[in-house]
Amino acid sequence: MAAAVVVDAAAVLSLTLREPGRAFVVAAMDQWQSARVALHAPTLMPYEWASGVAKALARGTLGMEDVASARDAIVSLGITYHAVDPVAAVGIARALQRRSAYDAAYLALAAELGAQLWTLDGPLYGNAVASGFDVRLFA
Protein backbone atom coordinates (compact mmCIF):
# COMPACT_ATOMS: atom_id res chain seq x y z
CA MET A 1 0.00 0.00 0.00
CA ALA A 2 1.15 3.56 -0.69
CA ALA A 3 2.79 5.52 2.11
CA ALA A 4 1.08 8.72 0.97
CA VAL A 5 -1.81 9.74 -1.26
CA VAL A 6 -3.14 13.03 -2.57
CA VAL A 7 -6.89 13.49 -2.22
CA ASP A 8 -8.87 15.99 -4.22
CA ALA A 9 -11.63 18.37 -3.21
CA ALA A 10 -14.37 16.30 -4.88
CA ALA A 11 -13.56 13.36 -2.62
CA VAL A 12 -13.38 15.43 0.55
CA LEU A 13 -16.53 17.35 -0.36
CA SER A 14 -18.40 14.06 -0.82
CA LEU A 15 -17.79 13.34 2.87
CA THR A 16 -19.50 16.59 3.83
CA LEU A 17 -22.37 16.51 1.38
CA ARG A 18 -23.01 12.77 1.46
CA GLU A 19 -22.90 12.70 -2.31
CA PRO A 20 -22.64 9.68 -4.58
CA GLY A 21 -19.29 8.01 -4.16
CA ARG A 22 -19.12 8.87 -0.46
CA ALA A 23 -19.11 5.20 0.57
CA PHE A 24 -16.04 4.55 -1.60
CA VAL A 25 -14.22 7.52 -0.07
CA VAL A 26 -15.11 6.45 3.48
CA ALA A 27 -13.89 2.90 2.83
CA ALA A 28 -10.59 4.12 1.40
CA MET A 29 -10.09 6.64 4.23
CA ASP A 30 -10.71 3.90 6.81
CA GLN A 31 -8.21 1.62 5.09
CA TRP A 32 -5.63 4.40 4.83
CA GLN A 33 -6.07 5.33 8.47
CA SER A 34 -5.52 1.71 9.53
CA ALA A 35 -2.41 1.49 7.35
CA ARG A 36 -1.17 4.93 8.47
CA VAL A 37 -1.15 6.31 4.95
CA ALA A 38 -0.48 10.05 4.96
CA LEU A 39 -3.06 12.24 3.22
CA HIS A 40 -1.95 15.30 1.24
CA ALA A 41 -3.59 18.07 -0.77
CA PRO A 42 -2.68 21.44 -2.25
CA THR A 43 -3.38 24.49 -0.09
CA LEU A 44 -6.23 25.38 -2.44
CA MET A 45 -8.28 22.32 -1.40
CA PRO A 46 -9.99 23.89 1.66
CA TYR A 47 -11.18 26.77 -0.54
CA GLU A 48 -12.52 24.39 -3.15
CA TRP A 49 -14.27 22.55 -0.32
CA ALA A 50 -15.69 25.87 0.94
CA SER A 51 -16.92 26.72 -2.55
CA GLY A 52 -18.75 23.39 -2.78
CA VAL A 53 -20.26 23.94 0.66
CA ALA A 54 -21.39 27.45 -0.33
CA LYS A 55 -23.11 26.01 -3.41
CA ALA A 56 -24.85 23.38 -1.26
CA LEU A 57 -26.03 26.12 1.11
CA ALA A 58 -27.40 28.13 -1.82
CA ARG A 59 -29.23 25.02 -3.12
CA GLY A 60 -30.63 24.36 0.34
CA THR A 61 -29.10 20.87 0.52
CA LEU A 62 -26.94 21.78 3.52
CA GLY A 63 -27.72 23.97 6.51
CA MET A 64 -25.36 26.56 7.93
CA GLU A 65 -25.60 24.71 11.25
CA ASP A 66 -23.82 21.77 9.59
CA VAL A 67 -20.83 23.69 8.21
CA ALA A 68 -18.66 23.90 11.34
CA SER A 69 -19.05 20.22 12.18
CA ALA A 70 -18.32 19.31 8.55
CA ARG A 71 -15.16 21.43 8.69
CA ASP A 72 -14.13 19.73 11.92
CA ALA A 73 -14.61 16.33 10.30
CA ILE A 74 -12.35 17.36 7.43
CA VAL A 75 -9.72 18.69 9.86
CA SER A 76 -9.82 15.36 11.71
CA LEU A 77 -8.61 13.60 8.54
CA GLY A 78 -5.17 15.06 9.21
CA ILE A 79 -4.52 16.14 5.64
CA THR A 80 -1.17 17.85 5.15
CA TYR A 81 -1.45 20.87 2.86
CA HIS A 82 1.28 21.94 0.45
CA ALA A 83 1.97 24.97 -1.68
CA VAL A 84 2.23 23.91 -5.31
CA ASP A 85 4.37 25.62 -7.92
CA PRO A 86 1.83 27.48 -10.08
CA VAL A 87 4.07 27.15 -13.13
CA ALA A 88 4.07 23.36 -12.73
CA ALA A 89 0.27 23.41 -12.46
CA VAL A 90 -0.04 25.52 -15.60
CA GLY A 91 2.26 23.15 -17.48
CA ILE A 92 0.17 20.15 -16.46
CA ALA A 93 -3.07 21.95 -17.32
CA ARG A 94 -1.67 22.70 -20.75
CA ALA A 95 -0.53 19.09 -21.23
CA LEU A 96 -4.04 17.92 -20.31
CA GLN A 97 -5.60 20.59 -22.57
CA ARG A 98 -7.56 22.02 -19.67
CA ARG A 99 -8.59 25.62 -19.21
CA SER A 100 -8.16 25.53 -15.44
CA ALA A 101 -5.09 24.75 -13.35
CA TYR A 102 -7.04 23.74 -10.23
CA ASP A 103 -7.06 20.01 -10.98
CA ALA A 104 -3.51 20.27 -12.32
CA ALA A 105 -2.35 21.47 -8.89
CA TYR A 106 -3.37 18.10 -7.42
CA LEU A 107 -1.51 16.27 -10.17
CA ALA A 108 1.57 18.47 -9.67
CA LEU A 109 1.55 17.72 -5.94
CA ALA A 110 1.13 13.98 -6.51
CA ALA A 111 4.06 14.02 -8.94
CA GLU A 112 6.18 16.02 -6.50
CA LEU A 113 5.44 13.59 -3.66
CA GLY A 114 5.65 10.45 -5.80
CA ALA A 115 2.11 9.67 -4.67
CA GLN A 116 -1.15 8.64 -6.31
CA LEU A 117 -3.93 11.17 -6.75
CA TRP A 118 -7.32 9.79 -5.69
CA THR A 119 -10.43 11.47 -7.10
CA LEU A 120 -14.16 11.15 -7.64
CA ASP A 121 -13.85 13.29 -10.78
CA GLY A 122 -14.32 10.86 -13.67
CA PRO A 123 -13.29 13.28 -16.45
CA LEU A 124 -10.13 14.27 -14.55
CA TYR A 125 -9.33 10.61 -13.96
CA GLY A 126 -9.74 9.66 -17.61
CA ASN A 127 -7.84 12.66 -18.92
CA ALA A 128 -4.96 12.27 -16.45
CA VAL A 129 -4.56 8.51 -16.87
CA ALA A 130 -4.54 8.92 -20.65
CA SER A 131 -1.69 11.40 -20.17
CA GLY A 132 0.32 9.01 -17.99
CA PHE A 133 -0.44 10.32 -14.51
CA ASP A 134 -0.82 7.95 -11.54
CA VAL A 135 -4.46 8.62 -10.67
CA ARG A 136 -7.04 6.36 -9.02
CA LEU A 137 -10.81 6.73 -9.12
CA PHE A 138 -12.76 6.05 -5.94
CA ALA A 139 -15.01 3.18 -6.99
N, C-alpha and C positions, 0 to 999 in steps of 0.2 A: 504494500500500500504506500502511497505517496506520503512524504513527510510534510508537505505543504500543498495547499490548493488556493487558487484565487476564485472567489465567488463574486458573481455579478449582482447588480441591483435588482434585476428581475427575480432572482432566486430569493434574496433577502426580503423583498417586498411581498413575495407570495406568503411568507411566514406571517406577516402582519395582516394581510388582506384575506387570507384563507382562500386564495385563488387556486385554479386548477394547477396541478403540479406540486402543490404544497406537500402532499404525502411523500413524494419522491425526495424533496428537499429535506424534510424532517428525518427520513430514514438515513439519508447520507450524512446529515449533521450528527445524528446519534452514533453512526458508525465511526465518523471522524473523531468525535469526542472520545469514544472508547479507545481508539487507536492513537490518541494524542496527535492528530494531524493539525498543524497550524493553519488557520484561516487568514487570508490576506485579501485586500482590496485597495484600489486607488482611493486617494483622499476625496475624490468626487462622489464616491458611493453614497455617503450619508445624505448628500444633497439630492441625488437621484431618488433615494428612498423618500425623502421629504416631499419631492415633487409628486411622486406616486401617491403618497398619503394625502397631499393637498387635493389631488384630482378625485380621490375616493371621498373626501369630505364634501367636495363640490357636488358629486353625484349622489351623496346621501347614503353611501354604502358603508361608511365608517363615521363614528361619532367622535367629536373632539375629546370626549371623556376617555376614549380608547388610545389616544395618541401617545401619551406619556408612558403608559404601560407597554405599548408596542415598542417604543424607543428603548425602554429598559430591557425588553426581551432581546432586542438586537444587540445592545451593549453587552449582555450576558454571553453572547456568542464568542466574545474575546477576539474579534477580528483585528488584525494589525493593519493599520492604514499606511500607505506609502505615497509620497509624491512621485509622479511619473513624468519623465521628460516629454514635454509637449511636442517636441520635434519628432521623437520616436513615434508618438501617437499619430501625428499627421502622416508620417511615412507609412505606417500600417494602414491607416484609413485610405490612403491613396492606393496602396497595393490591393486592398479589398474593394476598391472602387465605391467607397462610401462617402457620403457628403458630411458625415459627422465623425468626430474623433472620440466621442464618448466611449463607444464600445472598444475602439482601438486602444484606449488607455488600459483596459483590462487585459487585452492581449499583450501589450507592451510590458505590463507588470509581470504577467505569467512568464513571458520570455526572459525577463530580467532575473526572475527567481528560479527559473528552470522548473516551473510548476505547471500543472494543468489548470485551465480555466474551466469552471463548471457554470453552466447557464441553463435557463429555461427558454431562452430566446432561440427558437428554431432557425429563423433566417440567419442570425449571427453564427450559430453553430455550423450550418451548411456552408456558408460563405467562408468561414475561417478554416474549416477542415479542408475544403477544396483548395485553399491557399497554403496548406501545410502546417497550420497551427495545431497545437495539442489542446483540443477543446473537447469537453464531454457535455452531453445533454442529460439533464436530470430526467430519467424515465424509468 
